[in-house]
Amino acid sequence: MTLLKHEIKMNLKTLLIWTLSVGVLCAGCILLFKSLEESMRGMAAAYSDMGAFSAALGMDKLSVSTLEGFYGTEIALMFAIGGAMFAAMTGASMLSKEEEGHTCEFLLTLPMGRRTVIFGKYMAMALLVLLFNGVTVLLILTGFVGIGEMPDGKTFALYHGAQLLMQLEIGSVCFLISAIAKRRQLGASLGLAMLLYMADLMCRIIPDLEDLKYVTPYYFSNGADILAGGELQGEMVVISLIVTFFSVLAATVVYGKRDLAA
């Protein structure tokens, strides 16, 4: 518990910066919707008839001229990328920062084993991601209240639940990278988050690359798919949970056997 509190305190500033940046940006775009509504109506037909580009961004399923469509195709994209980058950065720094900062020797002299350290740090990462999502969603709902319209509760909850799973998966993979590396791999973690997003775009545009949907968590957590269909793809959720579990398991095994630099 002490380690958990310490990690939350150490990452509080980063959490606030990312939460306010993403949350205020999304809420601000929602507040702008009313002033953009007329122009969006004229652009909706053109957007929905742009072939692969429309399919990649979900504009063939939702109309950007509606609040739901605007949220599912525009704002959901900003939230997904911002959330994934935050989770990746948080996971990538949790364990490797101890070696980079030469604090391993002090940390491991405390009355706790390596597994306890791993558990405490992973729980801190998961809690930070949860706090990011909770506060950001509250800011987004504030935007909806500001324009006097609210989204459908079920699909909104499904979308943000899927986003939470997606972020935990990416955070867990980066947590494994943190267990392997001697220094914080922030560039690699951000690159991974963006690479997975590009994989989602490619599997939607190029039929021969459709199997990439099993690799990228952006696919099952796509805002347009969820808001248009009203459900999650069960097999994709199971794959995400499996990847998350084995990433944490592998991090525990690797970090438990490594010779750590003092």
C-alpha positions in Angstrom: 0.0 0.0 0.0 2.9 2.4 0.8 4.4 1.7 -2.6 1.1 2.2 -4.3 0.6 5.6 -2.6 4.1 6.6 -3.5 3.7 5.8 -7.2 0.4 7.7 -7.3 2.0 10.7 -5.7 5.0 10.6 -8.1 2.8 10.4 -11.1 0.1 12.9 -10.0 1.4 15.8 -12.0 1.6 13.7 -15.2 -1.9 12.4 -14.6 -3.3 15.9 -14.1 -1.6 17.2 -17.3 -2.8 14.4 -19.5 -6.3 14.2 -17.9 -7.0 17.9 -18.3 -5.4 18.0 -21.8 -7.5 15.2 -23.2 -10.6 15.9 -21.2 -10.8 19.6 -21.9 -10.0 19.1 -25.6 -12.8 16.5 -25.9 -15.3 18.6 -23.9 -14.4 21.7 -25.8 -15.1 20.0 -29.1 -18.5 18.9 -27.9 -19.3 22.5 -26.9 -18.3 23.6 -30.4 -20.7 21.1 -32.1 -23.7 23.4 -32.1 -21.8 26.0 -34.0 -20.5 23.4 -36.5 -23.7 21.5 -36.9 -24.9 23.4 -40.0 -21.6 23.0 -41.8 -21.4 19.4 -40.8 -24.7 18.6 -42.5 -23.3 19.8 -45.8 -20.1 17.7 -45.3 -21.7 14.5 -44.0 -22.7 13.1 -47.4 -19.2 13.8 -48.8 -17.5 12.2 -45.8 -19.6 9.1 -46.0 -18.8 8.6 -49.7 -15.0 8.6 -49.5 -14.5 4.9 -49.7 -11.7 3.4 -47.7 -11.2 6.7 -45.8 -14.8 6.7 -44.6 -14.5 3.0 -43.5 -11.3 3.7 -41.6 -12.7 6.5 -39.6 -16.2 5.0 -39.2 -17.9 7.7 -41.3 -19.7 5.0 -43.3 -21.5 3.9 -40.1 -22.2 7.3 -38.4 -23.0 10.7 -39.7 -20.8 13.5 -38.5 -23.9 15.8 -38.7 -25.3 14.2 -35.6 -23.9 14.6 -32.1 -23.5 10.8 -31.8 -21.7 10.6 -35.1 -19.5 13.6 -34.3 -18.6 12.0 -31.0 -18.0 8.5 -32.4 -15.8 9.6 -35.3 -14.0 12.7 -34.2 -13.9 13.0 -30.4 -13.6 9.3 -29.8 -10.5 9.2 -31.9 -8.8 12.0 -29.9 -9.8 10.2 -26.6 -8.5 6.8 -27.9 -5.1 8.1 -29.0 -4.6 10.3 -25.9 -5.6 7.5 -23.5 -3.4 4.9 -25.2 -0.4 7.3 -25.1 -0.9 8.0 -21.4 -1.3 4.3 -20.6 1.8 3.4 -22.7 4.0 6.1 -21.0 2.8 5.1 -17.5 3.4 1.4 -18.0 6.8 2.0 -19.6 8.2 3.9 -16.7 7.0 1.9 -13.7 9.8 -0.6 -13.3 12.7 0.7 -15.5 12.8 4.1 -13.8 14.3 2.4 -10.7 17.3 1.2 -12.6 17.6 4.4 -14.6 17.5 6.4 -11.4 19.8 4.0 -9.5 17.2 3.4 -6.8 16.8 -0.4 -7.1 19.2 -1.1 -4.3 17.2 1.1 -1.9 13.8 -0.3 -3.1 14.8 -3.9 -2.8 16.3 -3.5 0.7 12.8 -2.7 2.0 10.8 -5.6 3.6 9.1 -6.6 0.4 10.0 -9.1 -2.3 10.2 -8.4 -6.1 6.7 -9.8 -6.6 5.3 -7.3 -4.1 7.1 -4.5 -5.9 5.7 -5.7 -9.3 2.2 -6.0 -7.9 2.3 -2.6 -6.2 3.6 -0.9 -9.3 1.2 -2.6 -11.6 -1.7 -1.7 -9.4 -0.5 1.9 -9.4 -0.4 1.9 -13.2 -3.9 0.4 -13.4 -5.2 2.9 -10.9 -3.7 5.8 -12.8 -5.3 4.7 -16.0 -8.6 4.3 -14.1 -8.4 7.8 -12.7 -7.5 9.2 -16.1 -10.6 7.6 -17.6 -12.9 8.6 -14.7 -12.0 12.3 -14.7 -11.9 12.6 -18.4 -15.3 11.0 -18.8 -16.7 13.5 -16.2 -15.2 16.4 -18.3 -16.8 14.9 -21.4 -20.2 14.6 -19.7 -19.8 18.3 -18.7 -19.5 19.1 -22.3 -22.7 17.2 -23.1 -24.5 19.0 -20.3 -23.2 22.3 -21.7 -25.0 21.8 -25.0 -28.1 20.4 -23.4 -27.9 16.9 -25.0 -26.7 13.6 -23.5 -25.5 10.4 -25.3 -27.2 7.1 -25.1 -26.1 5.7 -21.7 -25.6 2.1 -22.8 -23.4 2.7 -25.8 -21.5 5.5 -24.0 -20.7 3.1 -21.2 -19.8 0.3 -23.6 -17.4 2.5 -25.5 -15.6 3.9 -22.5 -15.5 0.4 -20.9 -13.8 -0.9 -24.1 -11.4 2.1 -24.0 -10.4 1.2 -20.4 -9.7 -2.4 -21.5 -7.7 -1.2 -24.5 -5.6 1.2 -22.4 -4.9 -1.5 -19.8 -3.8 -3.9 -22.5 -1.4 -1.3 -24.0 -0.2 -0.3 -20.5 0.4 -3.9 -19.6 2.5 -4.6 -22.7 4.5 -1.5 -21.9 4.8 -2.6 -18.3 6.5 -5.8 -19.7 8.8 -3.6 -21.7 9.6 -1.7 -18.5 10.5 -5.0 -16.8 12.9 -5.9 -19.6 14.6 -2.5 -20.2 17.2 -0.8 -18.0 15.9 2.6 -19.0 12.5 4.1 -19.6 11.5 3.4 -23.1 9.1 6.3 -23.5 9.7 6.7 -27.3 9.2 3.0 -27.9 6.0 3.0 -25.8 4.5 6.0 -27.7 5.6 4.4 -30.9 3.8 1.2 -30.0 0.6 3.1 -29.2 0.7 4.8 -32.6 1.7 1.6 -34.5 -1.3 -0.2 -33.1 -3.5 2.6 -34.2 -2.0 2.4 -37.7 -2.6 -1.4 -37.7 -6.3 -0.7 -37.0 -6.5 1.7 -39.9 -4.7 -0.7 -42.2 -6.9 -3.7 -41.4 -10.0 -1.6 -42.2 -8.6 -0.3 -45.5 -6.7 -3.3 -46.9 -8.7 -6.6 -47.0 -5.5 -8.7 -47.1 -4.5 -7.3 -43.7 -7.8 -8.0 -42.0 -6.2 -10.4 -39.5 -4.4 -7.4 -37.9 -7.6 -6.8 -36.1 -6.6 -9.6 -33.7 -3.4 -7.7 -32.9 -4.6 -4.2 -32.3 -6.9 -3.4 -29.3 -8.0 -0.3 -31.2 -10.2 -2.5 -33.3 -12.6 -3.8 -30.7 -12.7 -0.5 -28.9 -13.5 1.6 -32.0 -16.0 4.3 -31.1 -17.9 4.3 -34.4 -18.3 0.5 -34.3 -19.6 0.5 -30.7 -21.9 3.6 -31.0 -23.3 2.3 -34.3 -23.7 -1.4 -33.3 -24.4 -1.0 -29.5 -22.2 -4.0 -28.6 -18.7 -5.3 -28.1 -17.0 -8.1 -30.0 -16.7 -10.8 -27.4 -13.8 -12.7 -28.9 -11.8 -9.5 -29.2 -12.4 -8.7 -25.6 -11.2 -12.1 -24.6 -8.0 -11.7 -26.6 -7.4 -8.3 -25.0 -7.8 -9.9 -21.5 -5.4 -12.7 -22.4 -2.7 -10.3 -23.7 -3.1 -8.2 -20.6 -2.8 -11.2 -18.2 0.2 -12.8 -20.0 2.0 -9.4 -20.2 1.8 -9.0 -16.5 2.8 -12.7 -15.9 5.8 -12.3 -18.2 6.8 -9.1 -16.5 6.7 -10.8 -13.1 8.9 -13.7 -14.4 11.4 -11.6 -16.2 11.8 -9.0 -13.5 12.0 -11.7 -10.8 15.0 -13.3 -12.5 16.9 -10.2 -13.8 20.1 -8.9 -12.3 19.2 -5.3 -11.6 21.7 -2.5 -11.7 22.1 -0.7 -8.4 
